[in-house]
Amino acid sequence: MKIYKVGGAIRDSLLGKAPNDSDWVVVGSSPEEMMDKGFKPIGKDFPVFLHPKTNEEYALARTEKKTGYGYKGFNFFFGKEVTLEQDLSRRDLTINAIAQDKHGNIIDPFDGRGDLTRKVFRHVSNAFIEDPLRSLRLARFHSYEHLEQFTISEDTKKIVKKIANSGEIEKLSSDRFWSEIYKALLSKNSTAFFKQMISLDIYKFFMPNLSNPNCGIADAPDIKWAELQHNNNFPLSNVLPVPNNFTHAVNLLGLLKKITKDVDIGDLNKIIQEINMSRNKDLINRLLVVECLTDSKNLIKEIMANVCEIDFSNLKDIEPGKIQEKKDNMYNEILMRFYE
């Protein structure tokens, strides 16, 4: 039984960046031996275990064979005879197919260190084409600050194009596709991810309206998503499981865009009431960094400051049928100040 640190942790260490976490591969062992040593099994498709003390993931070395569609269409073999090199050969990119033993020795059968020096994303083998999710992950690697200057090898681009034209991406679950998008939105360089999605033609099924990748002004993922929606003329996609708070930010940005000094006061009244500025004040302030609101930012702030001071407590004494009329009048009193 031999244990090696593998993947992104080695890649990042070689680039001088402290890794966020570590992945480990175990060669020459079995599920029974792992559990005897106190490891807790968590893998469903293949044996992955949690270390009894560090809680880090340890996976048995394995090979795989494509048997169906999508990223789940694989059979795995994890016998004791599977070698480290066989395990590394099924990984996506050469820079992620590097291992390190307990003595600190680097095992690099596919010249991942060379590609780190050359700043190149290169697939390890033709097995890359068998997993459509890898094309999304390749795009997402561009959103990492320490990898953003890397380029994709021409051979790897050709393979991704084949994946895009094969219909395999369409067979990914919308949840899995959104998961990659969400991870990219958490990055400081989210725009690079969407730019690569467009360049590699891997966006068309799940995000058919994507043409403008820019979403880099805000830090928060929900505001970035709203900005991306605006830059692609709403709606960007109707098939992704977008969280409610993201959808709310998108809808609110769409309403805020309508606030200008040229809007009829009656229409502005309806927009303001639909926005519900008192309830959504914090979200509105976060959305005001989006570029499309630059010209109306101060106007929105002034209106919101006045609207949030309206006292609606006396509405409880109004006949139900006249409450809306009274609210309209109260809003109009505020809004008239901006038409003087």
C-alpha positions in Angstrom: 0.0 0.0 0.0 1.5 3.3 -1.1 0.0 6.8 -0.8 0.6 9.7 -3.1 -0.5 13.3 -3.1 -2.0 14.2 -6.5 -3.7 16.7 -8.7 -4.2 20.4 -8.1 -2.4 20.4 -4.8 0.9 19.4 -6.6 0.2 21.8 -9.5 -0.4 24.8 -7.2 2.7 24.0 -5.0 4.9 23.8 -8.1 3.6 27.2 -9.1 4.4 28.6 -5.7 0.8 28.9 -4.6 -0.4 27.3 -1.3 -3.1 24.7 -2.2 -6.5 25.0 -0.6 -6.8 21.3 0.0 -5.1 18.0 -0.9 -6.2 14.9 -2.8 -4.6 11.5 -2.3 -4.4 8.3 -4.3 -3.8 4.9 -2.7 -2.0 2.3 -4.8 -2.0 -1.4 -4.0 -4.8 -1.4 -1.4 -8.5 -2.5 -1.2 -11.7 -1.2 0.4 -11.4 -3.7 3.2 -7.8 -2.7 4.0 -8.7 1.0 4.0 -11.6 0.5 6.4 -9.4 -1.7 8.6 -7.1 1.3 8.9 -10.0 3.5 10.1 -10.8 5.2 6.8 -14.5 6.0 6.2 -15.9 5.1 2.8 -17.9 7.9 1.1 -17.6 7.0 -2.6 -20.7 5.9 -4.5 -19.3 5.1 -8.0 -15.8 4.1 -6.8 -14.0 3.8 -3.4 -13.2 7.1 -1.9 -12.4 7.4 1.8 -12.0 10.1 4.5 -8.9 10.0 6.5 -9.7 9.2 10.2 -7.8 12.3 11.4 -7.5 14.9 8.7 -10.8 14.2 6.9 -9.1 14.6 3.6 -10.2 12.4 0.7 -8.2 9.3 -0.3 -9.2 7.4 -3.5 -8.0 4.0 -4.5 -6.0 4.0 -7.8 -8.4 3.2 -10.6 -8.9 2.9 -14.3 -12.1 3.7 -16.2 -13.9 2.6 -19.3 -16.6 4.6 -21.2 -19.9 2.7 -21.2 -22.6 5.4 -21.7 -23.3 9.1 -22.1 -22.3 12.0 -20.0 -19.8 12.2 -17.2 -21.5 9.3 -15.3 -21.2 6.9 -18.2 -18.2 5.0 -16.9 -17.2 1.7 -15.3 -14.3 1.8 -12.9 -11.8 -0.8 -12.0 -9.8 -0.4 -8.7 -7.9 -3.6 -8.1 -4.6 -3.7 -6.2 -2.8 -4.1 -9.5 -3.7 -0.7 -10.8 -0.5 1.4 -11.0 0.0 5.0 -10.2 0.7 5.8 -13.8 -2.5 4.1 -14.9 -4.4 6.2 -12.4 -2.7 9.4 -13.6 -3.3 8.6 -17.2 -7.1 8.9 -16.8 -6.8 12.5 -15.5 -7.8 15.5 -17.5 -4.7 17.7 -18.0 -1.0 17.0 -17.7 -0.6 19.7 -15.1 -3.1 17.8 -12.9 -1.5 14.4 -13.6 1.5 14.9 -11.3 2.0 13.0 -8.0 4.3 13.3 -5.0 5.3 10.5 -2.7 5.8 10.7 1.1 9.5 11.6 0.6 8.6 14.6 -1.6 9.7 12.9 -4.8 7.7 14.1 -7.9 6.2 11.5 -10.3 5.4 13.2 -13.6 4.9 10.6 -16.4 3.2 13.1 -18.8 5.5 16.1 -18.5 3.1 18.2 -16.5 5.9 20.3 -15.1 7.0 21.1 -18.6 3.5 22.4 -19.4 3.5 24.4 -16.2 6.7 26.1 -17.4 5.2 26.6 -20.9 1.9 27.7 -19.3 -0.1 25.3 -21.5 -3.3 23.3 -20.8 -2.8 20.0 -22.5 -4.9 16.8 -22.2 -3.3 13.7 -20.9 -4.8 11.2 -23.3 -7.7 10.7 -25.7 -9.7 9.7 -22.7 -10.3 13.4 -22.3 -13.0 13.3 -25.0 -15.0 10.7 -23.1 -16.0 13.1 -20.3 -17.9 16.2 -21.5 -17.6 17.8 -18.0 -13.8 18.2 -18.6 -14.4 20.8 -21.3 -16.2 22.9 -18.7 -13.5 22.5 -16.1 -10.9 23.4 -18.7 -12.8 26.7 -19.3 -13.1 27.2 -15.5 -9.3 26.8 -15.0 -8.9 30.1 -16.9 -10.8 31.9 -14.0 -8.0 30.9 -11.5 -5.7 33.9 -11.0 -2.6 31.8 -11.1 -3.7 30.0 -14.3 -5.3 32.8 -16.2 -2.2 33.3 -18.5 -2.3 29.7 -19.6 -3.2 28.8 -23.2 -4.9 25.7 -24.5 -2.8 23.4 -26.8 -4.2 23.1 -30.3 -4.7 19.4 -30.0 -6.7 19.9 -26.8 -8.8 22.6 -28.5 -9.6 20.1 -31.3 -10.8 17.5 -28.8 -13.0 20.1 -27.0 -14.5 21.0 -30.4 -15.3 17.3 -31.0 -17.0 17.2 -27.6 -19.0 20.3 -28.4 -20.2 18.8 -31.7 -20.9 15.4 -30.4 -24.0 16.2 -28.4 -22.4 14.9 -25.2 -22.6 18.3 -23.4 -26.4 18.2 -23.8 -26.5 15.0 -21.8 -24.9 16.6 -18.8 -27.4 17.4 -16.0 -28.4 21.0 -15.7 -27.4 20.8 -12.0 -23.8 19.8 -12.9 -23.5 22.5 -15.6 -24.7 25.1 -13.1 -22.3 23.8 -10.5 -19.4 24.7 -12.8 -20.9 28.1 -13.6 -21.3 28.8 -9.9 -17.7 27.9 -9.1 -16.6 30.3 -11.8 -18.8 33.1 -10.5 -17.0 32.7 -7.1 -13.7 33.5 -8.8 -12.3 37.0 -9.2 -11.9 36.4 -13.0 -15.3 35.0 -13.9 -15.3 36.7 -17.3 -12.4 34.5 -18.5 -14.6 31.4 -17.9 -17.5 32.6 -20.0 -15.0 33.9 -22.6 -13.6 30.4 -23.0 -17.1 28.9 -23.1 -17.8 31.0 -26.1 -14.4 30.3 -27.7 -14.8 26.6 -27.3 -18.4 26.4 -28.3 -19.5 24.7 -25.2 -22.3 27.1 -24.2 -24.9 26.6 -26.9 -27.3 24.1 -25.3 -27.5 25.4 -21.7 -26.8 29.1 -22.4 -27.9 29.7 -26.0 -28.0 33.5 -25.7 -24.4 33.8 -24.4 -22.4 36.2 -26.6 -20.9 38.8 -24.1 -18.8 37.2 -21.4 -18.3 40.3 -19.3 -19.3 40.1 -15.6 -16.3 41.3 -13.8 -17.4 44.5 -12.0 -18.9 43.0 -8.9 -17.4 40.5 -6.4 -20.6 38.7 -5.3 -21.7 35.8 -7.6 -25.4 36.8 -7.6 -24.5 40.3 -8.8 -22.1 38.9 -11.4 -24.9 36.7 -12.7 -27.3 39.6 -12.9 -24.6 41.6 -14.8 -24.0 38.7 -17.2 -27.8 38.5 -17.8 -28.0 42.2 -18.6 -25.0 42.0 -21.0 -26.8 39.2 -22.9 -30.2 40.9 -23.1 -32.1 38.7 -20.7 -32.9 35.8 -20.4 -29.5 34.1 -20.7 -30.9 30.6 -20.1 -34.2 29.0 -19.2 -32.9 25.5 -18.4 -30.4 26.0 -15.6 -31.4 25.5 -11.9 -30.5 29.1 -11.0 -31.0 29.8 -7.2 -33.9 32.1 -6.3 -31.6 34.8 -4.9 -29.8 34.9 -8.2 -33.1 35.2 -10.1 -34.2 37.9 -7.7 -31.1 39.9 -8.4 -31.6 39.5 -12.2 -35.2 40.7 -12.0 -34.4 43.6 -9.7 -31.6 44.8 -12.1 -34.1 44.6 -14.9 -36.4 46.9 -13.0 -33.7 49.3 -11.9 -32.6 49.8 -15.5 -36.0 51.3 -16.2 -35.5 54.1 -13.7 -34.5 57.3 -15.6 -35.6 60.9 -15.5 -37.4 60.4 -18.8 -39.9 57.8 -17.4 -43.5 59.0 -17.0 -44.2 59.5 -13.3 -47.1 57.0 -13.4 -44.8 54.3 -14.9 -42.1 55.2 -12.4 -44.6 54.8 -9.5 -45.4 51.3 -10.7 -41.7 50.4 -11.1 -40.8 51.7 -7.6 -43.6 49.7 -6.0 -42.7 46.6 -7.8 -39.0 47.0 -6.7 -40.1 47.3 -3.1 -37.1 49.5 -2.2 -37.5 49.2 1.6 -37.3 45.4 1.5 -34.6 45.2 -1.1 -32.4 48.1 0.0 -29.2 46.1 0.6 -29.5 44.2 -2.7 -30.1 47.4 -4.6 -27.0 49.0 -3.1 -25.0 45.9 -4.2 -26.5 46.1 -7.7 -25.6 49.8 -8.1 -22.0 48.8 -9.0 -23.2 47.3 -12.3 -22.1 49.4 -15.2 -25.5 49.7 -16.9 -26.8 51.7 -13.8 -23.9 54.2 -13.8 -26.0 57.1 -15.3 -29.0 56.5 -13.0 -27.1 55.5 -9.9 -27.5 58.8 -8.0 -31.2 59.1 -9.0 -31.9 55.6 -7.7 -30.1 56.4 -4.5 -32.1 59.6 -4.0 -35.4 58.0 -4.8 -34.7 55.1 -2.5 -33.7 57.4 0.4 -37.0 59.2 0.1 -39.1 56.1 -0.5 -37.7 54.4 2.6 -38.9 57.2 4.8 -42.5 56.8 3.8 -44.7 55.9 6.8 -47.3 53.3 5.7 -48.6 52.8 9.2 -51.7 54.9 8.6 -52.8 52.5 5.8 -54.4 50.3 8.4 -57.1 52.9 8.9 -57.9 53.1 5.2 -60.8 51.1 3.6 -59.3 48.0 1.8 -60.6 49.1 -1.6 -58.8 52.5 -1.3 -55.4 51.3 0.1 -53.7 51.1 -3.4 -55.0 54.5 -4.4 -53.6 55.9 -1.1 -50.2 54.2 -1.7 -50.0 55.5 -5.2 -50.6 59.1 -3.9 -47.9 58.7 -1.2 -45.4 57.5 -3.8 -46.4 60.3 -6.1 -45.7 62.9 -3.5 -42.2 61.6 -3.2 -41.6 61.2 -7.0 -42.9 64.6 -7.9 -39.8 66.1 -6.3 -37.7 64.6 -9.1 -39.9 66.1 -11.8 -39.6 69.7 -10.6 
